[in-house]
Amino acid sequence: MEKSSSDPIALQRWGLVNQVLELLRRHWPLSAALEQTVASSPLHLDDGSSVTVSKRTLEDWYYKFQKGGFDALRPRARKDRGKPRRLSPEQQQRVLDQVRAFPGLHVKLLYKQWKQSDPTLPALASIYRWLEQNQLDTHGRRYLLRQSATGPTKSFEAPAVNELWMVDFSPGPFLPGTPKATGTHLCLLIDDHSRLIPYAAYDFHADTRAFLRCLREAIKRRGLPRKLYTDQGGPFINDHAKVVCANLGIRLLHAKPYHAWSKGKAERMFQTLQQDFEAALRLPGQAVGTLEELNARFSSWLQEVYHVRVHSTTHQTPQERFAQATASLRLLDSHLDVDRLFFTRIERAVRNDGTVRIDSEFYEVDLALRGLKVELHFDPWLMNRIEVRYRGQDFGLARKLDRHLNSQLPGGAR
């Protein structure tokens, strides 16, 4: 599934802006929040390198987000934006590659070598402008020289309800089937502060669809978390999941590879489930036969056993601890169409016959859009509503192509 070309850039900008917002919630002055974020959070480039953005640039992104939300962080389409007029594409790439390879060398020294081998190279001022546009100014080059130091992770707890949710998958029980039993997977979200389970459900697949379905149900029931902590698994690191979290104002965090212990609360919860709820399913007369029955039984266990049982660490029941912060929860607007926030967004060029292609299927759109590139918004799994937009204007819904029906319409083949 393709995605909007502006999503990766907007997501990186959103990550930095979200850190500024978090510091502001802790009563940091805006200037200090900007400086701290610039100093501690690099911008990752497509080639794998990392650079810092300037304080002024981050401040511009902050005010854009305040005014227009996540969409305001998308770069505006302009063919010549960011392209120096006097540097050829080959020269542009060579300058970037050399500076990233030797960030400790002064640009003037590198420039002398480049000029000797390429007399057509423009003035040094053009080089500096190009480097600044690619976050390779003095501060950016200094950052490349610094080595990030890591240390042991200490035990922690989020300071408030819905400050941090953890999410993960775990293999579940097998269900009887023909010709063989079918395995299930449990997707579980846990609130780090209260240990309450905002939502969890078994599914036949541990994929993005199962993850987003659980997240959607969780925020409907328990409000919006500020951060969501996951591992590096495929269901969590794709751009669709990132855009959904950005639209919801959720900061998506990922554990480092081979650091499963950093999600210890989720792992401990899975152990509790396996030794209590899932173990009970193996008792005589307690087996379940369908996925619906399994989830219904699991939901009852959460509400009647786990949520009302005193937790050994907090010395409160998860339900009591969560209820203490009910008045301060971030809730979704009751008039908001939550399902649309979980749509994916892709770009497609409209063919001369007024159709667009999604995977292997063709869909009809307004004929006035022929030859133009449109944005399509839809649930990638249901495919029951595909919204068509061009330059921010709504052009209705795309309809699945029916060639037999079209042949009977005026203008169709006879």
N, C-alpha and C positions, 0 to 999 in steps of 0.2 A: 504494500500500500504506500503510495507516494504521499508526501506532505508538503505543506506550504513552505516555500524556500525561505520565508522570513521567520519561521518558528524557531530554529536553533539560535539565531541572533537575539530574538526577543527573549528567549528563555534565559540566556546568559545575562542579559541586562536585568531581567526580573530577579535573578538570584542575588545580584549585588544590591538592587533597590530594596529587596526584602530584608537584607541584613541591616540596611540603614533604618528601615521601619522598626525592626526589632530593637535596635539601640535607642530609638526615639521613645519606644514604649517603656524603656528603662530610665527615661528622663534625661538622656544624653542631649546636649545641645546639637543642633543640626550640623554645625561645622565640625565638631568633634566626631560625630557619627560618620560623616563622610570621610574624614581623615583615617579613622580606624578601619573602615571597610576597604579603602584604597590600599592601606598598608598591609592588610591581612588576607585579602581575597584577590587572587589573580584572575585574569580573563583568559580562558583556554582557547587557543587557536586551532584551526583545522589540522595543522601539521603536527599537533601534539605538544607544541611549546606553550608557555604561559607568560603573559605580560600583565602589567598593571595599567589601569585607566587613570586619567587625570582626575583630580578632585572636581574640577569645573565640569568635565564631561559627566561624571556620576551625578553631580547636582542637577544638570540638565535632564538626565533620565529620571531623577526623583520627581522633579516638577511635572514632567510629561506624564508620569504614572499617576500623580495626584490629580491631574486634570482629565486624563482620558483612559486610565486603567491600563490593563495589559496590552490592549491593541495599540496604544500610543507608543509602546516600546518597539513596535515593528518598524524596520527601516522603510522609508518612503522610496518607491520605485523611481529611479532616475538613472539613465544609462551611463552618464558621464560622472556620476558622483564618486568621489574618492580616487579618480584616475588622473594622475599627473599628465598634463598635455605634452610635456617634453621628454618623458621617459617611455621608451618602448616597452611592450609587455615582457620581452626577454630581459631588458635592463631592470625592470621592476623586480622580477623574480630573483635575479642575481643579487641585487642589493639586499633583499630580505634574507636570502639564504646565507650570504656572507656575514651579515651582522648577527644573525642568530647563532651561527657557528662560532663567531669570535666576539662575544658581547663585551669582553674586557678590553678590546683594542679601540683606540680612538677612531671615530668615523673619518677624520681628516687623513689619518694614516692609510686606512682602507681605500679612501677616495683616490689617493695618489697612485696606488697600485691599479685600481680600476681604470683610471684615466690613461695609464700607460698602455694598457691592452685594448682600450676602447676609447679613442679620441672623440667619438660622437657623444660621450656622456655629458649631460647638461651640467649647469653650475651646481656647486655644493649646496646652495640654498634649496634647490629642487630636491636634492637627496634628503635633506633634513625634513622638509615638508612631507615627503613620502614616508619616512620613518615615523614621524609623529602620527600620521593617519593610521598607521599599523601598530600603534602602541609600542614603538621601539625608540622612543625618545630616551633621554638620559635616565629617567626613573625606570622605564621599561627594561633597559639594558642592565641596569644595576640589579633588578629583580632576578634576571636570568642567572646572575652570578651567585645568588644566595642559595644555599642548600637548606631545604626544610628539615627541621629536626623534629623527630617524633619520640614520644616517651610512653610509658605504660599507662593504660586507661584505668582510672579509678572508678569505684562504685559511685553511681549517681542516681538522682531522682529529679524529675522535672518539678519545678516549684509550684505548679498549679495544674488544675484539671484542664485537659485539652491543650496543654502547652506542647505536648509531644505524644504522638501515637506511634506504636511500632506495628509493623505488619509483616507477615511471613506465611509461607505454605508449609504443610506437613502431611505426609502420607496418612490416609485415613483407613477405615475398615473396608474390606471387600464386600460387595453385594452379590447375592446369588444371581446367576444368569445362564443363558444358553448360547454357546456350548460351555463357556467357562465363566467364573466369577469376574466381576469388574471392580477394579480398584478405584478408590476415591481420594480426593485431596482436600484438606481443610485450609481455607484462607481465613486468617484470624487477625483482627486488629485489637490492640490492648492499649489502654490509656496508662502512660508511664506513672502518673502521680497516684491515681486511685486504684489501679489494677483492674478497673472495670473493662468489660469487653463491649465496645460500642457496637460491634456486629461481627459475626463469624458465620461461615456456612461451608458445607461440603459441596464439592463439585466433581465432575469426572475429569476435569482438566485443571492444571495449575498454570493458568495463562493470564494475559492482561485482561481478558474479558471477565474472568472470575474475580480478579483483583478489583477492577473498577466497579463491578456490580456490588461487591461488599462495601467499598468506600462510599458509594452513592447511598446505600441503605444506612450506613453508619452515620453520615452527616445529617440525614433526615431525622434520625432518632436522637442523636446526641450532640448535634451542633458541629461547628467547624474546628478542627485542630489548627494550631499555628505551624506545627512541623510534623512531617511524616518520615519515619526512619525505616529504611528497607535495606536488604542486601543488594548485591550486584546482579541479581537474577533478571532474566529477560522480561518477565512481566512488569518490572518496575523501572527499567532504565530506558525504555523506548520513548520517542518524542511524543506519542499520543498521551501517555501517562503524565509526562512532564507538562504538556499544555493544559491538561485537565486540572492538575494541581495549581498551575499558574492562574488559570481562570478563577479558581476558588480561593486564591490568596493563601495557598498552603506552600510552605517551603519544603521541598522534597530533598531529603538527605539520604546518602547511601553509605553503608558500612564499607570499610576497606576490605579488599580480598583477603581471605583466610583470617578474618577477625569476627567469626561467628559469635564469640563470647560477648561482643559489644551489644548483642541483642539478647542478653541473658534472660530478661523477663519474659520475652516471647518463648524462648526455648524452655524455660521452667514451666510456663503455662501448658505447652504441648506435653510435657512429661506428666503434669497433673491430669490432663485429659486422658492420656493413654492408660494411666494407672487407675483412674476413677470411672469416667463416663464410658470410654471405649471398652475397658475391661468388663464392665457390667453387661455390655451387649453380648458377651460370650456365655452368659449364664443361661441355663435352660429356660426357654420361653421368652427370652428377652431379645432375640435376634430381630433385625429389621430387613425388609425385603426391597424397599425402593429408596431412592435418593430423597424424595419428599418426606417419607416416614423418618429417615435418619435425621434430617434437618429439624423436623418438628420435635423429635425426642431430644435433640441437642439443645434447641431453644428453651425447652422446658427445664432441662438440667441447669442451664446458665441462670435462669431467673429464680428457680426454686432451691438450688443448691449453692452454686458458686458465688453469685452476687450477694447472698445473704449470709455467707460464712466469713467469720473473722479471718483476715489475712495475717499470716505469721509475722510479716515485716511491718505493716502499717498499724496493726492492732485495731483495725476497724474493718467493717465489711466494705467491699468495693462500692456497694450501693450507697452506703452512708457517706463515704468519703467523696464520692462524685456529687451527691446531692448538696453538699455544703457549698458548692460553687455554682449552683444552678442559675443564680441571678446574674452571674458574670459571663455566661457562655456566649460565644459568637454563634448566632443563629442565622440561617438563611432567610431572606425575605419570603414571606408566605406567598407572595404573588409571582415569585421567580420560577421560571420553567427550569427546574434542576436538570432534567434529562438533557437539555440543549447544552449545558456546560460540559457534558461528557461526550459531545460529538467530536469527531475528527474533522480536519479541514485540509483539503487538497486543492491544487490548481489544475485546471484542464483547459486545453485549447478546444474551442467549439468547431467541429468539422463543418464543411460546406452544406451538409444535409441536416444541420441543426442538432447533431448528436455529440455526446461526449462518451468516453470509454472509461469505465472503472473496472479494473482487473480484466476479465474477459467478457463483461457485459456492456451493452450500449444503452444509453438513456437519452431521451429527447428533452431539449430545452427550448426556450423562446428563440424563434428564428432570427430575431433582431440581433442575437448575440453571435451569429456566424462569423468566424474568423477572429473572435476575441478570446482572451484568456479569462476564465471565470473562476470563482472560488465555490467549491461545493462543501456544504456542511452536512454531516450525517452520522448516524450510529453505524459503525463499520460492521457490526454483527447482525443487526436487525435489517438494515437497508430499507426500512419502511417509509422513510421521509428524507428526501435529499433536497436541501435548500440550495438555491442558486443565487449567487450575489456577484455583482460586477461594480467595482469601484464604490463599495459601500451601499449600493442600491439593491433592493430585493427584487428578484425576477422570478418569484414563485418556486414551484417544485419541479424537479426533473421527473420524467415518467419513463418507465422501462419501455424500450423500443418494441413495438408490435408491428412487424412488417406486413402481416396479413391484414390487420385492421387498416393500415395506411393505404394499402392497395385499393380499398373500397371507398376512400375519401376523395373528394374533388382534387384533381391534380395528381392522384396516384396512378399506378400502372393499371391497365385494363386487360 
